Amino acid sequence: MSEQLPQLMDPDAAVFTISVAATLAEMHPQTLRTYDRQGLVVPRRTKGGGRRYSPRDVQRLRLVQHLSQNEGINLVGIRRILALQNELDAAQRRLEQLAGIVTRMSEEQEARRVFLAGPDGEVGYSRHRRMPRPRAIEM
């Protein structure tokens, strides 16, 4: 029997009930219900309608509480901050995807290079897979 546990928990896995999420976020469960109704932190729902929070949701709950209590930002402002954070996260994910594409394309381009020796002894490369036709030697 393997006693190894996964190293990381999926940050989007909706695994916490409202009471557990409230404890982790150090809030009253009613506060979580209020944030849900206002669209600030909307958990997933079970088939029976129960709320299930992910670790990312708990992190957002803590952020909402911090912005409200420590920074004095009202809920409308917090909603805007969260929307901007979502946009930033999406842009960062897209940037990572594009960086991966560029890396793969660069690697493929390098693999296609064919190195050639010129008549004067200089080494160059061609981006074509086929070797160029040799030129006739003049005498």
PyRosetta script that sets phi, psi and omega in degrees:
from pyrosetta import init, pose_from_sequence

init()
pose = pose_from_sequence("MSEQLPQLMDPDAAVFTISVAATLAEMHPQTLRTYDRQGLVVPRRTKGGGRRYSPRDVQRLRLVQHLSQNEGINLVGIRRILALQNELDAAQRRLEQLAGIVTRMSEEQEARRVFLAGPDGEVGYSRHRRMPRPRAIEM")
pose.set_psi(1, 128.0)
pose.set_omega(1, -178.1)
pose.set_phi(2, -80.9)
pose.set_psi(2, 130.4)
pose.set_omega(2, 178.6)
pose.set_phi(3, -103.2)
pose.set_psi(3, 12.3)
pose.set_omega(3, 179.0)
pose.set_phi(4, -80.5)
pose.set_psi(4, 134.4)
pose.set_omega(4, 176.5)
pose.set_phi(5, -106.6)
pose.set_psi(5, 156.5)
pose.set_omega(5, 176.9)
pose.set_phi(6, -58.4)
pose.set_psi(6, 143.4)
pose.set_omega(6, -178.5)
pose.set_phi(7, -71.1)
pose.set_psi(7, -36.4)
pose.set_omega(7, -176.5)
pose.set_phi(8, -129.3)
pose.set_psi(8, 147.9)
pose.set_omega(8, 175.2)
pose.set_phi(9, -96.7)
pose.set_psi(9, 139.8)
pose.set_omega(9, 176.6)
pose.set_phi(10, -61.8)
pose.set_psi(10, 121.6)
pose.set_omega(10, -176.5)
pose.set_phi(11, -66.5)
pose.set_psi(11, -14.3)
pose.set_omega(11, -179.6)
pose.set_phi(12, -105.7)
pose.set_psi(12, 5.4)
pose.set_omega(12, 179.1)
pose.set_phi(13, -73.4)
pose.set_psi(13, 118.2)
pose.set_omega(13, -178.5)
pose.set_phi(14, -81.7)
pose.set_psi(14, 93.4)
pose.set_omega(14, -172.4)
pose.set_phi(15, -121.3)
pose.set_psi(15, -15.9)
pose.set_omega(15, -174.5)
pose.set_phi(16, -97.7)
pose.set_psi(16, 133.4)
pose.set_omega(16, 172.3)
pose.set_phi(17, -71.5)
pose.set_psi(17, 169.4)
pose.set_omega(17, -177.4)
pose.set_phi(18, -61.9)
pose.set_psi(18, -37.3)
pose.set_omega(18, -179.2)
pose.set_phi(19, -68.0)
pose.set_psi(19, -39.0)
pose.set_omega(19, 178.8)
pose.set_phi(20, -69.5)
pose.set_psi(20, -44.9)
pose.set_omega(20, 179.2)
pose.set_phi(21, -60.9)
pose.set_psi(21, -40.6)
pose.set_omega(21, 178.8)
pose.set_phi(22, -62.9)
pose.set_psi(22, -41.2)
pose.set_omega(22, 178.3)
pose.set_phi(23, -64.6)
pose.set_psi(23, -45.4)
pose.set_omega(23, -179.3)
pose.set_phi(24, -64.3)
pose.set_psi(24, -35.8)
pose.set_omega(24, -179.4)
pose.set_phi(25, -87.6)
pose.set_psi(25, -4.0)
pose.set_omega(25, -178.7)
pose.set_phi(26, 58.0)
pose.set_psi(26, 51.1)
pose.set_omega(26, 179.9)
pose.set_phi(27, -135.8)
pose.set_psi(27, 166.7)
pose.set_omega(27, 173.9)
pose.set_phi(28, -82.6)
pose.set_psi(28, 141.6)
pose.set_omega(28, 179.2)
pose.set_phi(29, -54.2)
pose.set_psi(29, -32.1)
pose.set_omega(29, 179.4)
pose.set_phi(30, -63.8)
pose.set_psi(30, -32.4)
pose.set_omega(30, 177.0)
pose.set_phi(31, -64.2)
pose.set_psi(31, -40.1)
pose.set_omega(31, 177.9)
pose.set_phi(32, -64.0)
pose.set_psi(32, -40.1)
pose.set_omega(32, 177.2)
pose.set_phi(33, -62.4)
pose.set_psi(33, -40.6)
pose.set_omega(33, 178.9)
pose.set_phi(34, -63.9)
pose.set_psi(34, -46.6)
pose.set_omega(34, 179.1)
pose.set_phi(35, -62.2)
pose.set_psi(35, -35.5)
pose.set_omega(35, 177.2)
pose.set_phi(36, -64.2)
pose.set_psi(36, -49.8)
pose.set_omega(36, -179.9)
pose.set_phi(37, -59.7)
pose.set_psi(37, -35.1)
pose.set_omega(37, -178.3)
pose.set_phi(38, -84.8)
pose.set_psi(38, -4.0)
pose.set_omega(38, 176.8)
pose.set_phi(39, 79.4)
pose.set_psi(39, 14.9)
pose.set_omega(39, -179.9)
pose.set_phi(40, -77.6)
pose.set_psi(40, -49.8)
pose.set_omega(40, 175.9)
pose.set_phi(41, -133.6)
pose.set_psi(41, 105.3)
pose.set_omega(41, -175.2)
pose.set_phi(42, -106.2)
pose.set_psi(42, 108.7)
pose.set_omega(42, -179.6)
pose.set_phi(43, -77.3)
pose.set_psi(43, 166.7)
pose.set_omega(43, 172.9)
pose.set_phi(44, -76.5)
pose.set_psi(44, 164.9)
pose.set_omega(44, -178.9)
pose.set_phi(45, -119.0)
pose.set_psi(45, 146.1)
pose.set_omega(45, 172.9)
pose.set_phi(46, -79.5)
pose.set_psi(46, 172.4)
pose.set_omega(46, 177.9)
pose.set_phi(47, -59.8)
pose.set_psi(47, -31.8)
pose.set_omega(47, 179.4)
pose.set_phi(48, -83.4)
pose.set_psi(48, -2.3)
pose.set_omega(48, 177.8)
pose.set_phi(49, 96.9)
pose.set_psi(49, -0.8)
pose.set_omega(49, 179.7)
pose.set_phi(50, -71.5)
pose.set_psi(50, 147.7)
pose.set_omega(50, 179.4)
pose.set_phi(51, -80.3)
pose.set_psi(51, 139.5)
pose.set_omega(51, 174.6)
pose.set_phi(52, -131.3)
pose.set_psi(52, 122.5)
pose.set_omega(52, -176.3)
pose.set_phi(53, -103.1)
pose.set_psi(53, 145.5)
pose.set_omega(53, 176.7)
pose.set_phi(54, -98.0)
pose.set_psi(54, 167.0)
pose.set_omega(54, 173.4)
pose.set_phi(55, -57.7)
pose.set_psi(55, -35.4)
pose.set_omega(55, 177.8)
pose.set_phi(56, -65.3)
pose.set_psi(56, -38.1)
pose.set_omega(56, 176.6)
pose.set_phi(57, -62.1)
pose.set_psi(57, -42.9)
pose.set_omega(57, 179.6)
pose.set_phi(58, -63.0)
pose.set_psi(58, -40.4)
pose.set_omega(58, 177.7)
pose.set_phi(59, -61.8)
pose.set_psi(59, -42.4)
pose.set_omega(59, 178.6)
pose.set_phi(60, -66.5)
pose.set_psi(60, -37.4)
pose.set_omega(60, 176.7)
pose.set_phi(61, -59.5)
pose.set_psi(61, -44.1)
pose.set_omega(61, 178.7)
pose.set_phi(62, -63.8)
pose.set_psi(62, -39.6)
pose.set_omega(62, 178.3)
pose.set_phi(63, -64.0)
pose.set_psi(63, -44.3)
pose.set_omega(63, 178.7)
pose.set_phi(64, -59.3)
pose.set_psi(64, -45.4)
pose.set_omega(64, 179.9)
pose.set_phi(65, -62.4)
pose.set_psi(65, -43.7)
pose.set_omega(65, 179.4)
pose.set_phi(66, -62.4)
pose.set_psi(66, -47.8)
pose.set_omega(66, -178.9)
pose.set_phi(67, -62.4)
pose.set_psi(67, -38.0)
pose.set_omega(67, -178.9)
pose.set_phi(68, -73.1)
pose.set_psi(68, -51.6)
pose.set_omega(68, -173.3)
pose.set_phi(69, -82.8)
pose.set_psi(69, -39.5)
pose.set_omega(69, -174.1)
pose.set_phi(70, -94.8)
pose.set_psi(70, -30.9)
pose.set_omega(70, -176.6)
pose.set_phi(71, -102.7)
pose.set_psi(71, -10.9)
pose.set_omega(71, 177.3)
pose.set_phi(72, 71.6)
pose.set_psi(72, 25.4)
pose.set_omega(72, -178.6)
pose.set_phi(73, -89.3)
pose.set_psi(73, 135.0)
pose.set_omega(73, 180.0)
pose.set_phi(74, -77.6)
pose.set_psi(74, 170.4)
pose.set_omega(74, -173.6)
pose.set_phi(75, -65.4)
pose.set_psi(75, -31.1)
pose.set_omega(75, 176.0)
pose.set_phi(76, -64.6)
pose.set_psi(76, -43.6)
pose.set_omega(76, 177.1)
pose.set_phi(77, -63.8)
pose.set_psi(77, -41.0)
pose.set_omega(77, 179.1)
pose.set_phi(78, -63.9)
pose.set_psi(78, -40.7)
pose.set_omega(78, 178.7)
pose.set_phi(79, -59.0)
pose.set_psi(79, -42.3)
pose.set_omega(79, 179.8)
pose.set_phi(80, -66.7)
pose.set_psi(80, -42.6)
pose.set_omega(80, 178.1)
pose.set_phi(81, -60.0)
pose.set_psi(81, -44.8)
pose.set_omega(81, 179.3)
pose.set_phi(82, -63.7)
pose.set_psi(82, -39.1)
pose.set_omega(82, 178.6)
pose.set_phi(83, -64.0)
pose.set_psi(83, -42.6)
pose.set_omega(83, 178.2)
pose.set_phi(84, -65.5)
pose.set_psi(84, -38.0)
pose.set_omega(84, 178.1)
pose.set_phi(85, -64.2)
pose.set_psi(85, -40.2)
pose.set_omega(85, 177.3)
pose.set_phi(86, -61.9)
pose.set_psi(86, -42.3)
pose.set_omega(86, 177.9)
pose.set_phi(87, -63.3)
pose.set_psi(87, -43.1)
pose.set_omega(87, 179.0)
pose.set_phi(88, -63.0)
pose.set_psi(88, -44.8)
pose.set_omega(88, 178.8)
pose.set_phi(89, -59.9)
pose.set_psi(89, -42.7)
pose.set_omega(89, 179.1)
pose.set_phi(90, -64.3)
pose.set_psi(90, -41.7)
pose.set_omega(90, 179.3)
pose.set_phi(91, -65.0)
pose.set_psi(91, -39.1)
pose.set_omega(91, 178.7)
pose.set_phi(92, -66.4)
pose.set_psi(92, -40.5)
pose.set_omega(92, 176.9)
pose.set_phi(93, -62.3)
pose.set_psi(93, -42.4)
pose.set_omega(93, 179.5)
pose.set_phi(94, -64.5)
pose.set_psi(94, -41.0)
pose.set_omega(94, 177.9)
pose.set_phi(95, -61.0)
pose.set_psi(95, -41.8)
pose.set_omega(95, 177.7)
pose.set_phi(96, -63.8)
pose.set_psi(96, -40.2)
pose.set_omega(96, 177.1)
pose.set_phi(97, -61.7)
pose.set_psi(97, -46.5)
pose.set_omega(97, -179.0)
pose.set_phi(98, -65.2)
pose.set_psi(98, -38.5)
pose.set_omega(98, 177.4)
pose.set_phi(99, -62.7)
pose.set_psi(99, -38.6)
pose.set_omega(99, 176.6)
pose.set_phi(100, -64.5)
pose.set_psi(100, -39.6)
pose.set_omega(100, 178.5)
pose.set_phi(101, -64.8)
pose.set_psi(101, -45.1)
pose.set_omega(101, 179.4)
pose.set_phi(102, -61.5)
pose.set_psi(102, -42.6)
pose.set_omega(102, 179.1)
pose.set_phi(103, -61.0)
pose.set_psi(103, -47.0)
pose.set_omega(103, 179.6)
pose.set_phi(104, -62.9)
pose.set_psi(104, -41.4)
pose.set_omega(104, 179.4)
pose.set_phi(105, -64.4)
pose.set_psi(105, -40.0)
pose.set_omega(105, 178.5)
pose.set_phi(106, -64.3)
pose.set_psi(106, -42.2)
pose.set_omega(106, 179.0)
pose.set_phi(107, -64.3)
pose.set_psi(107, -41.2)
pose.set_omega(107, 178.5)
pose.set_phi(108, -65.3)
pose.set_psi(108, -39.2)
pose.set_omega(108, 179.4)
pose.set_phi(109, -64.4)
pose.set_psi(109, -42.8)
pose.set_omega(109, 178.0)
pose.set_phi(110, -61.9)
pose.set_psi(110, -38.7)
pose.set_omega(110, -178.4)
pose.set_phi(111, -67.5)
pose.set_psi(111, -24.4)
pose.set_omega(111, -177.6)
pose.set_phi(112, -86.9)
pose.set_psi(112, -8.1)
pose.set_omega(112, -178.1)
pose.set_phi(113, -70.7)
pose.set_psi(113, 137.1)
pose.set_omega(113, 175.2)
pose.set_phi(114, -118.4)
pose.set_psi(114, 124.6)
pose.set_omega(114, -178.7)
pose.set_phi(115, -88.0)
pose.set_psi(115, 140.5)
pose.set_omega(115, -176.6)
pose.set_phi(116, -128.7)
pose.set_psi(116, 152.7)
pose.set_omega(116, 172.7)
pose.set_phi(117, -109.2)
pose.set_psi(117, 126.4)
pose.set_omega(117, -179.5)
pose.set_phi(118, -82.8)
pose.set_psi(118, 169.3)
pose.set_omega(118, -178.2)
pose.set_phi(119, -63.4)
pose.set_psi(119, -22.3)
pose.set_omega(119, 179.0)
pose.set_phi(120, -92.6)
pose.set_psi(120, 5.2)
pose.set_omega(120, 177.2)
pose.set_phi(121, 92.2)
pose.set_psi(121, -4.8)
pose.set_omega(121, 178.6)
pose.set_phi(122, -75.9)
pose.set_psi(122, 144.9)
pose.set_omega(122, 179.2)
pose.set_phi(123, -100.2)
pose.set_psi(123, 133.7)
pose.set_omega(123, 177.8)
pose.set_phi(124, -136.9)
pose.set_psi(124, -173.7)
pose.set_omega(124, 177.7)
pose.set_phi(125, -140.9)
pose.set_psi(125, 156.7)
pose.set_omega(125, 177.5)
pose.set_phi(126, -120.5)
pose.set_psi(126, 144.1)
pose.set_omega(126, 178.7)
pose.set_phi(127, -86.7)
pose.set_psi(127, -0.6)
pose.set_omega(127, -178.2)
pose.set_phi(128, -91.4)
pose.set_psi(128, 146.8)
pose.set_omega(128, 178.3)
pose.set_phi(129, -70.5)
pose.set_psi(129, -39.5)
pose.set_omega(129, -178.0)
pose.set_phi(130, -79.2)
pose.set_psi(130, 143.4)
pose.set_omega(130, 175.9)
pose.set_phi(131, -72.7)
pose.set_psi(131, 138.9)
pose.set_omega(131, 177.1)
pose.set_phi(132, -66.3)
pose.set_psi(132, 154.5)
pose.set_omega(132, 178.8)
pose.set_phi(133, -65.3)
pose.set_psi(133, 136.9)
pose.set_omega(133, 177.0)
pose.set_phi(134, -68.3)
pose.set_psi(134, 142.4)
pose.set_omega(134, 177.5)
pose.set_phi(135, -81.9)
pose.set_psi(135, 150.3)
pose.set_omega(135, 178.3)
pose.set_phi(136, -67.6)
pose.set_psi(136, 140.8)
pose.set_omega(136, 179.5)
pose.set_phi(137, -87.8)
pose.set_psi(137, 127.1)
pose.set_omega(137, 179.8)
pose.set_phi(138, -90.8)
pose.set_psi(138, 141.1)
pose.set_omega(138, 178.0)
pose.set_phi(139, -119.4)
pose.dump_pdb("model.pdb")
